[in-house]
């Protein structure tokens, strides 16, 4: 497998992971919460919610890095 193929597969896997992490963070009931229909009160993130938030940020940086690497390599 060449570098381009590896980067494409890695990008697909990381993007899928980003989608899963974002969907795990959605609170509230139903699809309306995902579109902003939830309560707008400020709450601090604790425990698992904080870990998911930080992991999402890290995975997004990895995704952007792979995307930039893919553009440079092509």
C-alpha angles and dihedrals in degrees: 000000000000127000094260092055092047092050092048093052092044091050092051092049094047093046090052089051090051091053092049093048093049093048091050089058097054110110129193133050126302133349093303091076090060090055095051101271094127131103113286098214117131115250129172118238114244137179116336093006091058091047092051091049093051093043089052091054092049093048090049090055089050090050093050090047093052090046092052091045089051092053092047093047094051 
